[in-house]
Amino acid sequence: MATIKEVAMTAGVSVATVSRVLNQNGYVHEDTRRKVEDAIRQLNYTPNEVARSLYKRKSKLIGLLLPDITNPYFPQLARGVEDQMQKNDYRLIFGNSDESRQKEMDYIQTFIQNNVVGVISSTNDSDADIYAGLNIPVVFLDRTSNDRPSVYADGREGGRIAAREMVRRGSKQITVLQGPAHVRPAIDRFEGAVEILQELNIPYEVLLTTSFSLTEAEDWAKELFYKYPDTDGIIASNDMVASAVLQEAHRLGKRVPEDVQIIGFDDIPLSKLLAPSLSTIHQPAYEMGREAADLLIQLIEGHHVERNSIQYSVKFIERQTTRKVDHDG
């Protein structure tokens, strides 16, 4: 990879002159500029974005922090962020926190050291001191914050929809898988589902889970059917957990949806490829990612922001893990 010094030698000018051309800063004679540009093309020189940002005191780098890239939902969010940032000539530095507070803090520190001009975070603790201390714009994605800009889906309504659909399709002994207590969207989904089941006076059981990890989900699926063998309707905390429940139901010889119905949450691409395909609550992950990126760009560039808390609606996607009903009924 060519260096700025090699560009200067090839063009027969000083490093300072090359720097002025790159940063469009200060006067450079047209002939000299052309020589520098020719040398850049000849050597296929790419400026170091971090070095440029330090020189100009204004970078085009954004920090993106996600909790778990093994969950296919989060790459969908990331793709929305990346596409919108790319369109506006911003670049991403990415961090995966694994839902660890220490890793999250380490990545925020890395972002700061790389002179990012803004952060998009799907943290579990949006009110943490580390965010309060940042003097750059922060947007929370798929998370809510008391006083900071955020883009998220209506998880509580998603839980309500899942419960209504489960009851409408005839399940009488429902189990609700409660997602991790430290993840706000998981609690919103759980509370929404329970609210409707209580309102309709439907008996239900609750199985507590501590993460969205697929590896652990397999254990929870086994525990669910061991504790509640007669359950005929399962509202999962997300599609990863729902897919583990579906696999365990198959292993036990239970017919889906005849013996047990399953509803997931997120509508990840995998959900339509399962057999039977998974009925789920759709969250517009890609669109949310784009919206968060757009909101952050507006904040960075000092534009007036009409709304800094943006909630997306969710909807039920009917597939094969729930029974058919008369939609007029």
LUMZAFI-769417 format. One record per residue (C-alpha): residue number from 1; x, y, z. Coordinates in steps of 0.05 Angstrom, whole numbers. Each point is the difference from the previous one (the first is absolute). Layout:
MARLUM seq      X      Y      Z
MARLUM NUM      X      Y      Z
...
//
This chain:
MARLUM seq      X      Y      Z
MARLUM   1      0      0      0
MARLUM   2     29     68    -22
MARLUM   3     15     54     52
MARLUM   4     -9     75     -4
MARLUM   5     76      6     -1
MARLUM   6      4    -43    -63
MARLUM   7    -55     42    -33
MARLUM   8     41     63     16
MARLUM   9     64    -31    -30
MARLUM  10    -36    -23    -63
MARLUM  11    -31     68    -11
MARLUM  12     65     37     18
MARLUM  13    -33     41     55
MARLUM  14      0      3     76
MARLUM  15    -44    -42     46
MARLUM  16    -34     64     22
MARLUM  17    -20     16    -71
MARLUM  18    -31    -70     -9
MARLUM  19    -36     10     66
MARLUM  20    -29     66    -25
MARLUM  21    -25    -33    -63
MARLUM  22    -32    -58     38
MARLUM  23    -33     45     51
MARLUM  24    -17     57    -49
MARLUM  25     33     46     50
MARLUM  26     42     59    -23
MARLUM  27     25     23    -68
MARLUM  28     32    -49    -49
MARLUM  29     18     19    -71
MARLUM  30    -43    -36    -52
MARLUM  31     60    -34    -34
MARLUM  32     25    -24     68
MARLUM  33    -69    -26     19
MARLUM  34     -3    -39    -66
MARLUM  35     69    -32     15
MARLUM  36    -23    -21     69
MARLUM  37    -66    -28    -27
MARLUM  38     38    -39    -54
MARLUM  39     47    -28     53
MARLUM  40    -59    -21     43
MARLUM  41    -31    -37    -58
MARLUM  42     65    -31    -22
MARLUM  43     15    -27     70
MARLUM  44    -73    -16     15
MARLUM  45      9     39     64
MARLUM  46    -57     -2     52
MARLUM  47      3     52     56
MARLUM  48     -2    -27     71
MARLUM  49    -69     22     24
MARLUM  50     21      4     73
MARLUM  51     61     42    -17
MARLUM  52    -41     45    -44
MARLUM  53    -52      9     53
MARLUM  54     53     19     52
MARLUM  55     29     50    -48
MARLUM  56    -66     31    -19
MARLUM  57    -32     -8     69
MARLUM  58    -61    -27    -37
MARLUM  59     -5    -73    -18
MARLUM  60    -51    -40    -39
MARLUM  61      4    -59     48
MARLUM  62    -59    -27     39
MARLUM  63      1    -51     56
MARLUM  64    -53    -55     -3
MARLUM  65     -8    -44     61
MARLUM  66    -44    -63     -3
MARLUM  67    -12    -51     55
MARLUM  68      5    -66    -38
MARLUM  69     18    -10    -73
MARLUM  70    -17    -74      3
MARLUM  71    -73     19      4
MARLUM  72    -21     13    -73
MARLUM  73    -45     57     22
MARLUM  74     58     46     16
MARLUM  75     36     -5    -68
MARLUM  76    -66     23    -31
MARLUM  77      3     62     45
MARLUM  78     74     10    -18
MARLUM  79    -13     -5    -74
MARLUM  80    -52     55      4
MARLUM  81     49     44     38
MARLUM  82     57    -15    -48
MARLUM  83    -40     13    -64
MARLUM  84    -23     68     24
MARLUM  85     69     19     26
MARLUM  86     33    -22    -65
MARLUM  87    -50     42    -40
MARLUM  88     22     61     41
MARLUM  89     75    -15     -4
MARLUM  90      7    -23     72
MARLUM  91     38    -63     21
MARLUM  92    -13    -48     58
MARLUM  93     43    -28     55
MARLUM  94    -36    -60     28
MARLUM  95     -1    -31     70
MARLUM  96    -35    -62     27
MARLUM  97    -12      6     75
MARLUM  98    -26    -72     13
MARLUM  99    -47     34     50
MARLUM 100     61     13     43
MARLUM 101      5     67     36
MARLUM 102     76     -3     -1
MARLUM 103      4    -14    -74
MARLUM 104    -49     56    -13
MARLUM 105     43     49     38
MARLUM 106     63    -24    -35
MARLUM 107    -32     10    -68
MARLUM 108    -25     70     18
MARLUM 109     72     17     20
MARLUM 110     25    -28    -67
MARLUM 111    -51     43    -37
MARLUM 112     24     62     37
MARLUM 113     73    -16    -15
MARLUM 114    -17     -5    -73
MARLUM 115    -32     69      1
MARLUM 116    -70    -22    -20
MARLUM 117    -50     57     -8
MARLUM 118    -60    -40     23
MARLUM 119    -22    -67     30
MARLUM 120    -59    -46    -14
MARLUM 121    -10    -49     57
MARLUM 122    -46    -60     13
MARLUM 123     24     -1     72
MARLUM 124    -38    -31     57
MARLUM 125     14     60     45
MARLUM 126    -15     64    -38
MARLUM 127      3     41     64
MARLUM 128     71    -22     17
MARLUM 129     50     54     22
MARLUM 130     46    -15    -59
MARLUM 131    -53     28    -48
MARLUM 132    -16     59     44
MARLUM 133     74     19     -3
MARLUM 134      6      0    -76
MARLUM 135      1     67    -34
MARLUM 136    -21    -27    -68
MARLUM 137    -70    -19    -24
MARLUM 138    -26    -70     20
MARLUM 139    -61    -35    -28
MARLUM 140    -27    -63     32
MARLUM 141    -25    -53    -48
MARLUM 142    -51    -54     19
MARLUM 143      4     29     70
MARLUM 144    -35     56     35
MARLUM 145     32     56     41
MARLUM 146    -30     48     49
MARLUM 147     30     62    -30
MARLUM 148     43    -18    -61
MARLUM 149    -19    -10    -73
MARLUM 150    -24    -71    -13
MARLUM 151    -31    -43    -55
MARLUM 152    -38    -62     22
MARLUM 153    -60    -44    -15
MARLUM 154    -64     -5     42
MARLUM 155     19    -63     37
MARLUM 156    -58      5     50
MARLUM 157    -51      2    -56
MARLUM 158     38    -59    -32
MARLUM 159    -11    -40     63
MARLUM 160    -74     18      1
MARLUM 161     -8    -20    -73
MARLUM 162     35    -67     12
MARLUM 163    -46    -16     59
MARLUM 164    -63     20    -37
MARLUM 165     19    -43    -61
MARLUM 166     17    -60     44
MARLUM 167    -67      3     36
MARLUM 168    -39     13    -65
MARLUM 169     30    -63    -28
MARLUM 170    -25    -43     58
MARLUM 171     59     -9     48
MARLUM 172    -25    -10     71
MARLUM 173     64    -16     40
MARLUM 174     51     53    -21
MARLUM 175     72      7     21
MARLUM 176     35     67     -7
MARLUM 177     76     -1     -5
MARLUM 178     23     63     37
MARLUM 179     64     28    -32
MARLUM 180     60     27     38
MARLUM 181    -22     47     57
MARLUM 182     56     50    -17
MARLUM 183    -24      8    -73
MARLUM 184    -56     51     -3
MARLUM 185    -32    -24    -66
MARLUM 186     -4    -71     29
MARLUM 187    -37     25     61
MARLUM 188    -47     43    -43
MARLUM 189    -19    -61    -42
MARLUM 190    -11    -43     62
MARLUM 191    -42     53     36
MARLUM 192    -42     12    -63
MARLUM 193    -16    -75     -7
MARLUM 194    -17     -9     74
MARLUM 195    -44     62     -1
MARLUM 196    -45    -31    -54
MARLUM 197     -1    -70     31
MARLUM 198    -22     29     67
MARLUM 199    -51     45    -34
MARLUM 200    -30    -61    -37
MARLUM 201      5    -42     64
MARLUM 202     43    -53    -35
MARLUM 203     44    -43     46
MARLUM 204     74      4    -17
MARLUM 205     68    -22     24
MARLUM 206     65     39     -2
MARLUM 207     70    -27    -14
MARLUM 208     56     48     17
MARLUM 209     60      4    -47
MARLUM 210     64     40      9
MARLUM 211     24     12    -72
MARLUM 212    -21     -6    -73
MARLUM 213     57    -49    -15
MARLUM 214    -19    -59    -44
MARLUM 215     45    -48     39
MARLUM 216    -36     14     65
MARLUM 217    -68      2    -35
MARLUM 218      5    -75    -13
MARLUM 219      5    -12     75
MARLUM 220    -59     46     14
MARLUM 221    -42    -36    -52
MARLUM 222     13    -66     35
MARLUM 223    -16     31     67
MARLUM 224    -64     30    -27
MARLUM 225    -30    -66    -24
MARLUM 226     26    -36     63
MARLUM 227    -34     50     47
MARLUM 228    -62     12    -42
MARLUM 229    -11    -62    -43
MARLUM 230    -73     18    -14
MARLUM 231     14     70    -27
MARLUM 232    -35     10    -67
MARLUM 233     24     70    -16
MARLUM 234     69     32      8
MARLUM 235     16     74     -6
MARLUM 236     76      3     -9
MARLUM 237     44     60     18
MARLUM 238     31      0    -70
MARLUM 239      6    -43    -63
MARLUM 240     65    -33     22
MARLUM 241    -35    -26     63
MARLUM 242    -62    -19    -41
MARLUM 243     42    -41    -48
MARLUM 244     29    -39     59
MARLUM 245    -70    -12     27
MARLUM 246    -23    -25    -69
MARLUM 247     59    -48     -4
MARLUM 248    -15    -28     70
MARLUM 249    -74     -8    -17
MARLUM 250     21    -42    -61
MARLUM 251     47    -42     43
MARLUM 252    -57    -15     49
MARLUM 253    -47    -20    -57
MARLUM 254    -46     60     11
MARLUM 255    -36     24    -62
MARLUM 256      6     74    -16
MARLUM 257    -49     34     -4
MARLUM 258    -51    -54     16
MARLUM 259     26    -18     70
MARLUM 260     39     63     16
MARLUM 261      2     69    -33
MARLUM 262     63     44      0
MARLUM 263      7     75    -12
MARLUM 264     69     32     -4
MARLUM 265     22     72     -1
MARLUM 266     45     40    -49
MARLUM 267    -15    -35    -67
MARLUM 268     73    -16    -15
MARLUM 269     13    -28    -71
MARLUM 270      8    -71     29
MARLUM 271    -72     -1     27
MARLUM 272    -31    -11    -68
MARLUM 273     49    -56    -17
MARLUM 274    -16    -44     61
MARLUM 275    -45    -60     -9
MARLUM 276    -54     16     16
MARLUM 277     13     74    -13
MARLUM 278     -5     44     62
MARLUM 279    -58     46     16
MARLUM 280     31     61     31
MARLUM 281     -5     74     17
MARLUM 282     35     41    -54
MARLUM 283     46     58     20
MARLUM 284     25     43    -58
MARLUM 285     73     -9     19
MARLUM 286     32     26    -64
MARLUM 287    -44     63     -1
MARLUM 288     15     13     74
MARLUM 289     74     -3    -15
MARLUM 290     -7     50    -57
MARLUM 291    -42     46     44
MARLUM 292     52     -2     56
MARLUM 293     55     17    -49
MARLUM 294    -40     57    -30
MARLUM 295    -16     28     69
MARLUM 296     73     -3     21
MARLUM 297     23     35    -64
MARLUM 298    -50     56     12
MARLUM 299     26      9     71
MARLUM 300     74     -1    -23
MARLUM 301    -13     51    -54
MARLUM 302    -39     45     47
MARLUM 303    -67     -4    -35
MARLUM 304    -65     12     37
MARLUM 305    -31    -67     21
MARLUM 306    -75     -3      3
MARLUM 307     -4    -65     40
MARLUM 308     57    -33     37
MARLUM 309    -40    -59     25
MARLUM 310    -26    -42    -58
MARLUM 311    -44    -60     12
MARLUM 312    -16    -50    -55
MARLUM 313    -62    -42     -1
MARLUM 314      2    -77     -3
MARLUM 315    -45    -51    -32
MARLUM 316    -18    -74      3
MARLUM 317     28    -44    -56
MARLUM 318    -43    -62     -7
MARLUM 319     38    -62    -22
MARLUM 320     -5    -74     17
MARLUM 321     13     -5     76
MARLUM 322    -70     28     15
MARLUM 323    -68    -26    -21
MARLUM 324    -41     33    -54
MARLUM 325    -60     40     22
MARLUM 326    -56     36    -34
MARLUM 327     27     71     -4
MARLUM 328    -71     28      3
MARLUM 329    -10    -36     66
//
